Amino acid sequence: MEAKIVTKKELKLIGKKVVAPVSNLGKEVPQAQNIVRTSEIPFRIEPKGIMGIGSVRDIVEDTEIHTIYIGSEVSHITEVPKGFEELTIPEQKYVSYTYMGPMVDCWKVYGELFNWIEKSGYQINLDSYSIEHYDENHNWDDKHTHDNHLHIYIPIQ
């Protein structure tokens, strides 16, 4: 595993907030992704890029209900379109890893990342958010293609 430590500057996001049982995330998240991909979000940094930002505590503690923000990073926020929410994450240190492969299997890398973090002497920051960055080359139509890649960031302290 080729994970690395990075510091991401403050991140501003405009997107849809999804609060759902784990069993419904497979339906709710793609719906939010489609809305975000086709919406006019002002001041997008990456016109076709989408981020999924979720509570690390939800993942680590395997809670029944997860809160995830699906949106686009923006340079600044002057107004939030109707039906959307804003989220700002302060500068944070992360373990970064780029997963390449079918999106249907990407969840498996989280356990490996958590083990890597522990073995490397870091602790997961449970009070922050993990980030999944789907860049403009992401293939939204084929979750089984091995050409997809996903940038994952797990907050550490």
Residue pairs with C-beta under 8 A, 6 or more apart in sequence:
1 97
1 112
1 113
1 116
2 97
3 95
3 96
3 97
3 113
3 116
4 95
4 96
4 97
5 93
5 94
5 95
5 96
5 122
5 156
6 93
6 94
6 96
6 153
7 91
7 92
7 93
7 94
8 89
8 91
8 92
8 94
8 131
8 153
9 91
10 88
10 89
10 90
10 91
11 73
11 88
11 89
11 131
12 73
12 74
12 75
12 76
12 77
12 86
12 87
12 88
13 51
13 53
13 69
13 71
13 72
13 73
13 74
13 86
13 87
13 88
13 89
14 41
14 42
14 71
14 72
14 74
14 77
14 80
14 81
14 84
14 85
14 86
15 32
15 36
15 41
15 51
15 53
15 69
15 70
15 71
15 72
15 84
15 85
15 87
16 32
16 35
16 36
16 69
16 70
16 71
16 83
16 84
16 85
17 67
17 68
17 69
17 85
18 25
18 28
18 29
18 32
18 66
18 67
18 68
18 69
18 70
19 65
19 66
19 67
20 28
20 65
20 66
21 64
21 65
21 66
22 63
22 64
22 65
22 66
25 66
25 68
29 52
29 68
29 70
32 68
32 70
33 50
33 52
33 70
33 134
33 140
36 50
36 70
36 71
36 72
37 48
37 50
37 140
39 81
39 84
40 81
41 71
41 72
41 74
41 81
41 84
42 74
42 78
42 79
42 81
43 74
43 75
43 76
43 77
43 78
44 72
44 73
44 74
45 72
45 73
45 74
45 75
46 72
46 73
46 135
46 136
47 136
48 135
48 136
49 72
49 73
49 133
49 134
49 135
49 136
50 70
50 71
50 72
50 133
50 134
50 138
51 69
51 70
51 71
51 72
51 73
51 131
51 132
51 133
51 134
52 68
52 69
52 70
52 131
52 132
52 134
53 68
53 69
53 70
53 71
53 87
53 89
53 129
53 130
53 131
53 132
54 66
54 67
54 68
54 69
54 129
54 130
54 132
55 66
55 67
55 68
55 129
55 130
56 124
56 125
56 126
56 127
56 128
56 129
56 130
56 154
56 155
57 63
57 126
57 127
58 65
58 66
58 67
59 66
59 110
59 130
60 114
60 124
60 126
61 126
69 85
69 87
69 129
71 84
71 87
77 86
77 88
80 86
87 129
89 128
89 129
89 131
92 125
92 128
92 155
93 155
93 156
93 157
94 131
94 153
94 154
94 155
94 156
95 113
95 116
95 117
95 120
95 122
95 153
95 154
95 156
96 151
96 152
96 153
97 109
97 113
97 151
97 152
97 154
98 149
98 150
98 151
98 152
99 106
99 109
99 149
99 150
99 151
99 152
100 146
100 147
100 148
100 149
100 150
101 146
101 148
102 143
102 144
102 145
102 146
102 148
103 143
103 144
103 148
103 150
104 143
104 144
106 150
106 152
109 152
110 152
110 154
113 152
113 154
114 124
114 154
117 123
117 124
117 154
117 156
122 156
122 157
123 156
123 157
124 154
124 155
124 156
124 157
125 155
125 156
125 157
128 155
129 155
130 152
130 153
130 154
130 155
131 151
131 152
131 153
132 150
132 151
132 152
132 153
133 150
133 151
133 152
133 153
134 150
135 149
135 151
137 149
138 148
138 149
138 150
139 145
139 147
139 148
142 148
